[in-house]
Amino acid sequence: MRLLLTSDTHLPKRAKALPATLLAEMSDADVVFHAGDWVDTATLDLLESRCRRLIGVYGNNDGPELRARLPEVAHAELDGLRFAAVHESGPAQGREARCAARFPGLDVLVFGHSHIPWDTTAATGLRLLNPGSPTDRRRQPHCTYMTATVAGGRLTDVTLHRLPPR
């Protein structure tokens, strides 16, 4: 099962459209995660129309229309792995422990907010993944997203993809 992870698209303020590379990858993904800060409903509509399965949450910059359509936290079991997505607007310091305490029993947490790619594992075994942002690199050298594979109850091939400058 091929996964695509994205977050913090911030359209149309940070970019006019999603990168073509990201849209092409979405067509190949079995499941797409979006960890919040869509900002406009058109982006949610686009992903709903293009993705086989979309798991999305709202972020701190998402207004009432998006909050009416998306949960704060989304849970899914994929090939025996327990996933959740959340925007997670807390500080980087202590994130692993804080998320492990908030989400006991999960295998993988996909989160956003910081625009900083992140791949760590908490002491409990919880894997934390932040794909960065495909449209707003902030202080990062590149805009990014992630892909991964779930097979046989294992998460493999977690890859951070750098997008070309716009």
C-alpha positions in Angstrom: 0.0 0.0 0.0 1.5 3.3 -1.1 1.1 6.4 1.1 1.5 10.0 0.3 1.9 12.5 3.2 1.4 16.2 2.9 0.5 19.2 5.1 0.4 22.9 5.4 -0.6 23.7 1.8 -1.9 27.2 2.7 -3.6 27.8 -0.7 -3.9 30.3 -2.2 -1.8 32.5 0.2 1.5 30.6 -0.1 1.1 29.3 -3.6 -1.5 29.5 -6.4 -1.7 25.8 -6.9 -0.3 22.5 -5.6 2.9 21.4 -7.4 2.4 19.2 -10.4 4.8 16.6 -9.0 2.7 16.2 -5.8 -0.6 15.9 -7.8 1.0 13.2 -10.0 2.1 11.3 -6.9 -1.4 11.5 -5.5 -2.7 9.6 -8.4 -0.3 6.7 -7.6 -1.1 6.6 -3.9 -3.5 4.3 -2.3 -3.9 6.6 0.7 -3.2 10.3 1.0 -2.7 12.0 4.4 -3.1 15.8 4.8 -2.2 17.0 8.3 -4.0 20.3 8.2 -3.7 24.0 7.2 -5.5 23.6 3.9 -6.8 27.2 4.3 -9.2 26.9 1.3 -12.0 24.4 0.6 -11.0 24.2 -3.0 -7.9 22.2 -2.1 -9.9 19.8 0.0 -12.4 19.4 -2.9 -9.4 18.8 -5.3 -7.9 16.1 -3.1 -11.2 14.4 -2.5 -11.7 14.2 -6.3 -8.2 12.9 -7.0 -7.4 10.6 -4.1 -8.5 6.9 -3.8 -8.6 7.5 0.0 -8.0 10.7 1.8 -7.3 11.0 5.5 -7.3 14.7 6.4 -7.6 16.9 9.5 -8.0 20.6 10.0 -5.2 22.9 11.2 -5.0 26.1 13.2 -5.4 28.2 10.0 -8.5 26.4 8.8 -11.8 28.2 9.1 -15.3 27.1 9.9 -16.0 25.6 6.5 -13.0 23.2 6.7 -13.6 22.5 10.4 -17.2 21.4 9.5 -15.8 18.9 7.0 -12.7 17.6 8.7 -11.9 16.2 12.2 -9.2 17.5 14.5 -7.8 14.0 14.7 -8.3 11.2 12.1 -7.6 7.5 12.8 -7.1 4.7 10.3 -5.9 1.1 10.4 -3.9 0.3 7.3 -2.7 -3.3 6.9 -2.6 -3.8 10.6 -0.8 -0.5 11.5 -2.7 2.0 13.6 -2.3 5.6 12.2 -3.6 9.0 13.2 -3.3 12.4 11.7 -3.3 15.7 13.6 -2.0 19.2 13.0 0.0 19.2 16.4 0.7 22.8 17.0 2.9 22.2 20.2 6.6 23.0 20.5 9.2 20.7 19.0 10.8 20.2 22.4 9.1 17.2 24.1 7.0 16.3 21.0 7.8 12.6 21.1 6.8 12.2 24.8 3.8 14.5 24.4 2.4 12.7 21.4 3.1 9.2 22.8 1.1 10.2 25.9 -1.8 11.7 23.8 -1.9 8.8 21.3 -1.2 5.6 23.2 -1.6 2.5 21.1 -0.8 4.1 17.8 2.0 3.0 15.5 2.3 6.1 13.3 1.3 9.7 13.8 1.3 12.0 10.8 1.4 15.7 11.9 1.9 19.2 10.4 2.1 22.8 11.6 5.8 23.5 11.7 6.6 23.1 8.0 9.7 21.2 9.2 10.1 17.7 8.0 10.3 15.3 10.9 10.9 11.5 11.2 11.5 10.2 14.7 10.3 7.4 17.0 9.2 8.0 20.6 10.3 5.7 23.4 6.9 3.9 23.2 7.6 3.0 19.5 5.3 5.6 18.1 6.7 6.8 14.7 6.2 10.6 14.2 6.2 11.9 10.6 5.8 15.5 9.4 6.1 15.8 5.6 6.9 19.6 5.8 5.0 21.7 3.2 4.8 21.4 -0.5 4.1 25.1 -0.9 5.6 27.1 2.0 9.2 26.1 2.9 9.5 28.8 5.6 13.0 28.5 6.9 13.6 25.2 5.2 15.8 24.9 2.1 13.0 23.1 0.1 9.3 22.5 -0.1 8.7 18.9 0.7 6.3 16.0 1.0 6.7 12.3 2.0 5.8 8.9 0.6 5.9 5.5 2.4 4.8 1.9 1.9 2.8 -0.2 4.2 3.2 -4.0 3.7 2.9 -6.9 6.0 2.0 -4.7 8.9 5.2 -2.7 8.5 5.9 0.9 7.5 8.8 0.9 5.0 10.4 3.1 2.4 9.7 6.4 4.2 11.0 9.0 1.8 11.2 12.8 2.0 10.8 14.4 -1.4 12.2 17.8 -2.2 10.3 19.9 -4.7 12.0 22.1 -7.2 11.9 25.9 -6.5 8.9 27.7 -7.8 
